[in-house]
Amino acid sequence: MTGLRLTEGQPRLAVAAAGTLAVTLGLRGALRRGPLSTAYRTTSGTRAWTCWLIAYALLGDGLLSAGVEGGPDGPWPPTTAPVLALALACAPAAWCAHLFTVRARRKLTASRGLEEFAASVRPLLLGVFALFLFALGTLLALCRQVPSAPGVYDGPDAYAGAGALGALLLLARLLTTRGFTHAPAVVLGVAGTAEVTALATVFAARLPGCSFVATPVETVADAWGPGAVPTLVCGAAALLLLIHATRTLTRASAHAAPGGTP
């Protein structure tokens, strides 16, 4: 954010891109060890879509806003504070993942049957997820108090989108660490494709006779801001993964897998 305050034009876009790369590399390091690490192999598609979703959180809202207004005529404004909150949220995400693993294994030892275990773990999963959302919401609120650099897009809708993305990434990782890699890969891919499509329709609408293709995206952006697009996309994707997680992470076998080792 300091670099964005000190730069303008093309250098600012380069600083934003470097920031995205730094956040992505930091996230990769956090996922390689500790409670969020996994013994299961993730596909290159999953990693690519995850990077895209993070990149969109930084640059997508500003590009969409500029596109709806007829631009961009130059570098578009990045979204910095929400992405900073997402980066800081790696710590509470790791703590929540560790808490879920430890408590679930205790319940597995104490339970007298599979149904009893599932009934006891389901509220634990929902409680840990709610705890992470509270921590992420607090970080978003704190980062929102940081003065924005000139030419930065930090509208209220951007914070909602970052919160939905954080929820999606946590659920995807919880499932992946226990060997359920297919559903996160599919859902992340669908979410990333939806964001790509939203951007593409805005620019495709400039072709003769194609103005109608951007109507849904422009309607949403005009009503709630460009950040409403990733909010709806990532929010729906997170809800699907949460429903899937309540069915899979409540199985005893999910906590005996190598990936579930704390």
Secondary structure, DSSP 8 states (H G I E B T S, - for coil): -HHHHH--HHHHHHHHHHHHHHHHHHHHHHHHSSTT--SS---HHHHHHHHHHHHHHHHHHHHHHHHHTT--SS------HHHHHHHHTHHHHHHHHHHHHHHHHHHHHH-SSHHHHHHHHHHHHHHHHHHHHHHHHHHHHHHHTS---TT----HHHHHHHHHHHHHHHHHHHHHTTT--HHHHHHHHHHHHHHHHHHHHHHHTTSTT-GGGGHHHHHHHHHH-TTHHHHHHHHHHHHHHHHHHHHHTTSGGGGSSGGG--
